[in-house]
Amino acid sequence: MTGVAEDDPKLKELFHQAMEIWLPELPDVMTVETVILLPRNTTYWTNWPTAENPYVHEGFWHRTANLFLVELEPVE
């Protein structure tokens, strides 16, 4: 493309051809991280999964809600 003038219509075509070669070869690099907050209310129930007590994955969407719901204990 260095031999093509900036106003030459062929430049756009060459650019697209270059991208068709270059883009599929690029690595997939994550630029963001999803932060998911998992609030818990310990007013009535305790024994939620935590970093100190990681007995099961704490995300209820992870098909583990039934595992931690049976482990919850009422506050006395």
Secondary structure, DSSP 8 states (H G I E B T S, - for coil): -TTS-TT-THHHHHHHHHHHHHGGGS---------------TTTEE----SSS-SS---GGGTTHHHHHTT-EE--
